[in-house]
Amino acid sequence: MSKQIKIQPATGKLGILTPGMGAVATTFIAGVVAARKEIALPIGSLTQMGTIRLGKRTEDRNPRIKDFAPLANLDQIVFGGWDVYEDNVYEAALEAKVLDRSLVELLKDDLQAIKPMKAVFDKNYVRNLDGTHVKTGATKMELAEQLMADIRRFKTDNGCDRLVIVWCASTEAYTEVSDVHQSLEAFEAGLRNNDNRIAPSMIYAYAALQCGVPFANGAPNLTCDIPAILELSHKTKTAICGKDFKTGQTLMKTIVAPGLHARALGVRGWFSTNILGNRDGAVLDAPENFKTKEVSKGNVLDGIFDANLQPELYGDIYHKIRINYYPPHGDNKESWDNIDIFGWLGYPMQIKINFLCRDSILAAPIVLDLALLLDLSQRAGLVGIQEWLSFYFKAPQTAPGLPPQHDIFKQLSKLENTLRYLMGEELITHLGLDYYEDLVKEYEGLLQAHS
Ligand SMILES: NC(=O)c1ccc[n+]([C@@H]2O[C@H](COP(=O)([O-])OP(=O)(O)OC[C@H]3O[C@@H](n4cnc5c(N)ncnc54)[C@H](O)[C@@H]3O)[C@@H](O)[C@H]2O)c1
């Protein structure tokens, strides 16, 4: 058995703050409150519902992850956040229309008490929103300082021991890393000079890390995936991860694609189209915001089907993604995938997947797991990029120069082995030779006894 890493205990209250209190954030908060009241189960949350195998297959040790790793429990969580609209979480949950009104009414008192703080917002980054609940300040540095004051005030007012921030706000317009993002020094100068290449989400990430609060990015914006923020995370010894929650169609893709690859089947084309009608869909209707999403979704297959390693199978894949805003569907996104594959001797086949999913129902448990696991990272002294949380992201943030791992099964294995490592349990390779040898010896002994 390896040595257990020293982990600070999960005592006291954990504050989970979300910039953005729309469909995903309110579904997450309402779900945790409902689970706490034992009205519903936190289904889809690996930390709450998932189990982890420990030791040999023959040992039959499969605890729930929440009983194995020292995570904060649901009763210890306090919620807060920021939004460009003033609605409290009860009103925002009704507006989002993800959950049945009857369920939201049952939770009304708890949800009504959670009110967003004023947001740092820039319409240049999200032109399809018109919020008024926003901060003002002469410079972006001033706005960052206001966020830091919010974070500290929230912690004191709510008696929290620790905080975690998970970005659940709208997808921002596409931006590329440029010189202002290259170092902390350049970034801070940019904050003071109101550099327009610094997006609001970056200001939140900066404020969080300055306060030593770990930060996860649920949208495809760059946010914490820039050298300046990475540098700050190491300077303040804080954990970060991102980006873009892996839900819906991309979740399906990273489940199906590793299976095709595992059987060395070829892929000629993968056409993915979606219709969705929530506010997220409205924001993504702007081409500059869609571009951000397209890039994050687009790389998923490249990581699984490697054209360089297997050019005969994956050298010429046509991959196309479409997202269409269709209000009648609300949060109930519908996706279609047409996959043109080929098998033995090149014979073609087709797969059609029609996923009638509920976007925020898939995203909410990810917010919970990320918050709990990132808090664990922080207490275990893991700083900088938490690649072991790639499992939850469409475009996992990795150390510079390292290609991301998209295969969901490899991501799960990495997550589980990280938990085993932190807790001083043997890592599982699935080789199993040691106990096969024991079983074979036992079997041979039996044969001899009978002969
Ligand atoms: N639902 C999913 O399955 C899913 C999957 C992956 C990623 N995401 C991402 O998660 C994010 C949230 O999705 P959603 O469906 O809840 O969207 P939503 O539009 O319902 O909620 C986003 C909220 O963020 C607020 N907002 C925008 N800019 C802000 C700012 N600068 N500061 C504070 N608040 C701000 C908006 O007013 C809105 O209330 C989006 O970026 C989306 O792309 C969602």
The ligand as an SDF file (V2000), in Angstrom:
LIG
                    3D

 44 48  0  0  0  0  0  0  0  0999 V2000
  -26.0580   23.1180  -19.8750 N   0  0  0  0  0  0  0  0  0  0  0  0
  -25.0560   22.4190  -20.3230 C   0  0  0  0  0  0  0  0  0  0  0  0
  -25.1750   21.2440  -20.5540 O   0  0  0  0  0  0  0  0  0  0  0  0
  -23.7310   23.0610  -20.5190 C   0  0  0  0  0  0  0  0  0  0  0  0
  -22.6920   22.2720  -20.9680 C   0  0  0  0  0  0  0  0  0  0  0  0
  -21.4420   22.8240  -21.1440 C   0  0  0  0  0  0  0  0  0  0  0  0
  -21.2490   24.1510  -20.8780 C   0  0  0  0  0  0  0  0  0  0  0  0
  -22.2800   24.9090  -20.4660 N   0  0  0  0  0  0  0  0  0  0  0  0
  -22.0000   26.3060  -20.2580 C   0  0  0  0  0  0  0  0  0  0  0  0
  -22.4220   26.6850  -18.9800 O   0  0  0  0  0  0  0  0  0  0  0  0
  -22.7830   28.0480  -19.0180 C   0  0  0  0  0  0  0  0  0  0  0  0
  -24.1330   28.2180  -18.3640 C   0  0  0  0  0  0  0  0  0  0  0  0
  -25.1330   27.5810  -19.1230 O   0  0  0  0  0  0  0  0  0  0  0  0
  -26.6600   27.8710  -18.7870 P   0  0  0  0  0  0  0  0  0  0  0  0
  -27.4610   26.9260  -19.5960 O   0  0  0  0  0  0  0  0  0  0  0  0
  -26.8640   27.9290  -17.3300 O   0  0  0  0  0  0  0  0  0  0  0  0
  -26.8350   29.3260  -19.3980 O   0  0  0  0  0  0  0  0  0  0  0  0
  -27.8270   30.4740  -18.8960 P   0  0  0  0  0  0  0  0  0  0  0  0
  -27.8630   31.4790  -19.9920 O   0  0  0  0  0  0  0  0  0  0  0  0
  -29.1290   29.9170  -18.4160 O   0  0  0  0  0  0  0  0  0  0  0  0
  -27.0850   31.0610  -17.6180 O   0  0  0  0  0  0  0  0  0  0  0  0
  -25.9560   31.8480  -17.6970 C   0  0  0  0  0  0  0  0  0  0  0  0
  -26.1250   33.0160  -16.7530 C   0  0  0  0  0  0  0  0  0  0  0  0
  -24.9090   33.7360  -16.7340 O   0  0  0  0  0  0  0  0  0  0  0  0
  -25.2440   35.1060  -16.6070 C   0  0  0  0  0  0  0  0  0  0  0  0
  -24.0740   35.8670  -17.0060 N   0  0  0  0  0  0  0  0  0  0  0  0
  -23.6100   36.1490  -18.2280 C   0  0  0  0  0  0  0  0  0  0  0  0
  -22.4450   36.8230  -18.1710 N   0  0  0  0  0  0  0  0  0  0  0  0
  -22.1640   36.9620  -16.8460 C   0  0  0  0  0  0  0  0  0  0  0  0
  -21.1120   37.5750  -16.1280 C   0  0  0  0  0  0  0  0  0  0  0  0
  -20.0970   38.1590  -16.7780 N   0  0  0  0  0  0  0  0  0  0  0  0
  -21.1140   37.4980  -14.7770 N   0  0  0  0  0  0  0  0  0  0  0  0
  -22.1340   36.8970  -14.1150 C   0  0  0  0  0  0  0  0  0  0  0  0
  -23.1850   36.3160  -14.7580 N   0  0  0  0  0  0  0  0  0  0  0  0
  -23.1860   36.3600  -16.0980 C   0  0  0  0  0  0  0  0  0  0  0  0
  -26.4660   35.2750  -17.4690 C   0  0  0  0  0  0  0  0  0  0  0  0
  -27.2080   36.4110  -17.1020 O   0  0  0  0  0  0  0  0  0  0  0  0
  -27.2170   33.9750  -17.1800 C   0  0  0  0  0  0  0  0  0  0  0  0
  -28.1490   34.1230  -16.1270 O   0  0  0  0  0  0  0  0  0  0  0  0
  -22.7330   28.4820  -20.4760 C   0  0  0  0  0  0  0  0  0  0  0  0
  -21.5290   29.1170  -20.7480 O   0  0  0  0  0  0  0  0  0  0  0  0
  -22.8020   27.1810  -21.1960 C   0  0  0  0  0  0  0  0  0  0  0  0
  -22.1990   27.2330  -22.4670 O   0  0  0  0  0  0  0  0  0  0  0  0
  -23.5140   24.4040  -20.2750 C   0  0  0  0  0  0  0  0  0  0  0  0
  1  2  1  0
  2  3  2  0
  2  4  1  0
  4  5  1  0
  4 44  2  0
  5  6  2  0
  6  7  1  0
  7  8  2  0
  8  9  1  0
  8 44  1  0
  9 10  1  0
  9 42  1  0
 10 11  1  0
 11 12  1  0
 11 40  1  0
 12 13  1  0
 13 14  1  0
 14 15  2  0
 14 16  1  0
 14 17  1  0
 17 18  1  0
 18 19  2  0
 18 20  1  0
 18 21  1  0
 21 22  1  0
 22 23  1  0
 23 24  1  0
 23 38  1  0
 24 25  1  0
 25 26  1  0
 25 36  1  0
 26 27  1  0
 26 35  1  0
 27 28  2  0
 28 29  1  0
 29 30  1  0
 29 35  2  0
 30 31  1  0
 30 32  2  0
 32 33  1  0
 33 34  2  0
 34 35  1  0
 36 37  1  0
 36 38  1  0
 38 39  1  0
 40 41  1  0
 40 42  1  0
 42 43  1  0
M  CHG  2   8   1  16  -1
M  END
$$$$
